[in-house]
């Protein structure tokens, strides 16, 4: 979610988002979601289980436990 919020869009003047924390060592990738150490939305499951890729459209995939929760049909 934080990565998606960091994407710039043309024509819109938006506040620049900086993702805090340090990029993990590629030789020592964290357990669970690789982004959880830097994600402000990280939950317990993020530290334990890698999220599955979900197709949101033809050319757009997302891998986020939070997305799964918010994508539940109402």
LINHU-V194634 format. One record per backbone hydrogen bond with DSSP energy under -0.5 kcal/mol. CO is the residue of the C=O (numbers start at 1). NH is the residue of the N-H. E is the energy in kcal/mol with one decimal. If there is no record, write none. Layout:
co->{CO:CO}
nh->{NH:NH}
e->{E:E}
This chain:
co->{1:2:4:9:12:16:18:25:33:35:35:36:39:43:43:44:44:45:45:46:54:54:57:60:60:62:64:65:66:67:69}
nh->{5:6:7:12:14:18:20:28:36:38:39:39:42:46:47:47:48:48:49:33:56:62:60:56:57:54:68:69:70:71:72}
e->{-2.1:-1.0:-1.2:-0.9:-0.9:-0.5:-0.7:-2.1:-1.2:-2.0:-0.8:-0.6:-1.3:-0.8:-0.9:-1.0:-0.7:-0.8:-3.0:-2.9:-0.6:-2.3:-1.2:-2.8:-1.5:-3.0:-1.6:-1.6:-2.3:-1.7:-0.8}
